[in-house]
Amino acid sequence: MEKLELEKYLPKEILDGLPVVNYKKGSDILTFEEKKIVYIIEGEARAIRYERGRMVIFPLLFGREDFWGACNKYAFDSMNWDLQALTDVKVIIFSESDSEKHIFSRLEVFKCYMNKFTKAAERGIRGFYIQSRGGAKSHFAYLLKSFSEAGEVSYKKYLHFSYMLGVSESMLYRITREFIEKKIIEKKKNRIIIIGEEKLMECYGEYMYL
């Protein structure tokens, strides 16, 4: 497996001394009350919280090399999100004391942490805004663009979009068919290919505010 970015900034003896924990699909990785930080090595996760008994999903997948946790230290609001495994997930755990010692007291590690944290927050805020103004179709277009790599989205990530959109998989497939008919995307084995990037961006462009 390709080396982790974190290995550039932390000595091997420190990384080897940190606990590595595996979580099964559907299990809770981190609750917002906890002071620790996780660094994802493998797998994908989502952030969720409950408002008036209703689940709210952060519109962003968290995957390899993403940090999560200790958000209240630098967030503009309470950031009371729990992290939940969408697949089997492997993470490095930084306890509160390890976070202070190895993340917040080391400039290069802290910059890496803050860069990933702010990008996640920005994309999530945009996602919420687009979804509230343009609905699931506009939000789906934004997610496709955001999660594409060289114009493609893996099928595993694609199936997870229904969680972030707050719609059923059948509704996701209906929106997908519409995008296919409009020659915005093509659906291939194990991947979605963006063939009409400008059309895709038009679906959510008027709702972008950042």
Order of alpha helices (4+ residues) and beta strands (2+ residues): alpha-beta-beta-beta-beta-beta-beta-beta-beta-alpha-alpha-beta-alpha-alpha-beta-beta-alpha
